[in-house]
Amino acid sequence: IKADMYSGVFKGDIKADLSGSAGPYPTEIAFSLEGGQADGVLQNFFNLPLPIRGLMKLNFSGSGNLDSTLTLLTKTLNVDGQGSLSEGELVNWGWLRQTAGRITQLNFIDFDRIPLKDVASHFQVSEGRLTTKNLSMSAAQIPCRLNGSTELATGALDYTLSLDLPADRLSVGGVNVGRALGAFLGQSDKASPVIPLNIKITGTSGSPKLDVSIAQGTQTKDDAAKEIREKGTSLFNRLRGR
């Protein structure tokens, strides 16, 4: 198979055993997509209606079953793949603007346009779920990691987005957390500490839900950096509880 798809080039191979009279028919697949528009790819391949602009690259292979109409049965798919997006942006997602805009920890982000860079992930499809492991990217110049899964048939979401937010970009109750922490530690002339946040994403792809929490048990090799990080988290929690 070779086709122009989503402004990119889609190509691959399908090998199916059609010897059975009524199916299902065991099938092996191997596909690649170069330069496809990200929003179309995510919507049609993975049931994720995300308004992401940019050119996506995909490579995946695996197996599954075709039914009598030669349609792949989602729950039989067993696929392993890689996806990437070098330069892109999340644009005018009304739900995200309305929902995340109410989260004070994130009010410094322009939710009308969030630049995305260096998006790369390994993914698997098994038992009707798309699982993403250690998807790394830079969103609004903030390093992020995404782990979790989507149920392909229903769009049910279960993800955790981990962000390391510079404290000087956070403001709680009118107080700049970075400056407050610098004064608290007597280190106002040094680089801003980092506050580790987890954003839990649940609900469905059509109606997601967000919940923000401070990451617990954060590990770092440098003991001094770990101490600053823990004190920053403690101060942030106190400010948030005012």
N, C-alpha and C positions, 0 to 999 in steps of 0.2 A: 504494500500500500504506500502511495505517495500522494500528498495533496497540499495545496495552499490552504492554510487554516489559521484563523485569528491573526492574520497578517504575517504569519511565519510559515515555515516548511515542516510539515508533519510527515513522517515516514516510519515504516516498520514492517514487521512480519507477523502473520497469524498462521498457526498450524493447528488444524482441528481434525479429530477423528469423527467422521460423519457416518460410520458404518452402522450405528444403531438405528433402528427404525423410527423411534420417536424422541430420542435424546434422553437425558442431557448428553451433550457431546464434549468430551474432554478437549481442552484447547490450551495451547501455549502462545504467549504474546511477547513481543519485544518492540517497543516504540521509542521514538525520540521526537522532540519538538524544538526547533531553533527559531528564536525571535518572535514567539507568539505573544500577542497582547495579554498581559497578566490577568485583567479582569475577565476576559472571555475564557481563558484557560481554567481559572479557579472556579468560575460558575459552572462550566459544562463538564469539567473533568471531576471536580471534587465537591460540587454542591455548596460552594462558598461564595456568596454574592458580595464580594469585596470590591469597592471602587479603587483598585490599584492600577495606576498607569505605569507602563514600563514594559520592557521586552524580557520575556521569561524563557528559560531553557529547562527542558525536562528530558530525563532518560529513565525508563523503567521497563522491567520485564517480569514475567511470572506466568501463572497459570490460572485457569478457571474453567467454568462450564458454559456452553451455549445451550439455550432452550430450543424448542422446535422451530421458533421463528428466527433462529440464529442471533439472538440477543444475549449478551453476556449477563449471567446471573450474578448480581453484586455480591451476594453472601458467599459465593464460591471462589471469589477472587483471592489470590495469594500473590501479591505484587511487592517488589522491592525497587526503590528508585531514588534518584537525586534530583533536586530542583534548585534553581538559582535565579537571582534577579540582581544585576549589577547596579543599576541606577533606576530609581522609580519614585513614586509618591502616592500616598493615600489622600484622595481628594474628595472634599465635600461629602463626607459620610455623615448625613444628618443625625443618625442615631448616636454615633460616637461623639459628635459635637455636643449633643444634648445631655448624654449620659456622663461621659468623662469630664465634660466642662464643669460639672457640679462637684467634682472631686478636687478639693482645694490643693492637694499635693501635686496636681498636674495642671494648675491654672496658668502656668507659663508657656504651655504648648499651644501653638496655633493649629487648632483642630480642622481648619478649613483646608490646610495643606501640610501634610507631614512627610518630609523627605525620607526615603528609604534607601539605604546603601548596603552593599555587600550582603544581600540576603542569600543564605545557603542552608540547605537542609537535606537530611536523609529522611525518607518516609517509607512507610509500609502500609499495605492494604491487606487485611486479614479479618475473617469472620464479620465482614460488613462494616469494618471501621478503618478509617484513615488515621494512622498514628504518625505523629511528627516528633522526632527526637533531636533535641539540641539544635533547633533552628536558630541560627545566629544572624543578627542584623544590627544596623545602626538606624534608629528612628529619631528624627529631630536631633541628631548628633548625640544620642544616648545609646550606649551598648545595651542590647536586649537579647534575651534567650527565651524561646518558646518551646514548651513541651506539652503534649496532650494528644487528644484524639477527637475525631468527628464521626458520628454514625452516618454513613452515606445515605441510607434510605430516609431518615427523618431529619438529618441536619443537626442532631443533638450534639452540643459542644461540651468538652471537658478539658480545658487548657489552663496552664499557668504561665503567665508572662512575667519574667523576672527582669527588673531594671535596676541599674546602679545610678541613682540620681545624685549629681553634685549638690551638696547641701546649700550652696549659695544660689541655687535656682529655685529653692523652695521658700514659700512664705506661709506661715500659719498664724492666724489671728493678727495679721498685720506685722508679724515679726519675721525678719529674714533669718532662716534657720542657720545658714552658713555663717553670717556675722555673729549671731548669738553663740554659736558653737565655738567660733574662734576666740571670742571674749571669754567664754566659759573655760576654754583650755589654755588661754594665754598664748594662742598661736595665730593671731590675726594676720601675720605676715606670711603664713604658709598656705599651700594649696588647700582648696576646700575639701573637707572630708566627703565621703559618699554615704548616702542613706540607701540601704537595700530595700526595694519594694517588690512585693508580689501582687500581680493583678490576676485574680481568679476569673476565668471567662466560662460561664455556663449558659443555660438556656438553649436556644437553637440558632442556626445561622440566620434565620429570618427575624428572630427576637432574642438577641444575646443579652446577658446580664453580666455586670462587672462588680467585683468586690475587691477593695484594696487593703492590703495588710503589710506590716513590717516583716521582712524576712527574718526567720529565726535561725539560730545556729550557724550564722555566717562564718565561714572559715577563710583564713588568709595566712600565708606563710610568714608574714612579717608581724611579730608580736606587737610592735608599736602601732603599726597600721591597724591591727585588729582592735587595740585598745581605743584608738580614736574612733573607729567605726562603731564600736559598742557604745561609747559615750555619746556619739552623735545620734544613734538610734534612741538612747535613753532620753536625751534632751528633746528630740523630735516628738517622742511619745508624750512627754510632759507638756510641751507646747500645744499639742493636738488636744490634750485633755482639758485645756483651760476653759 
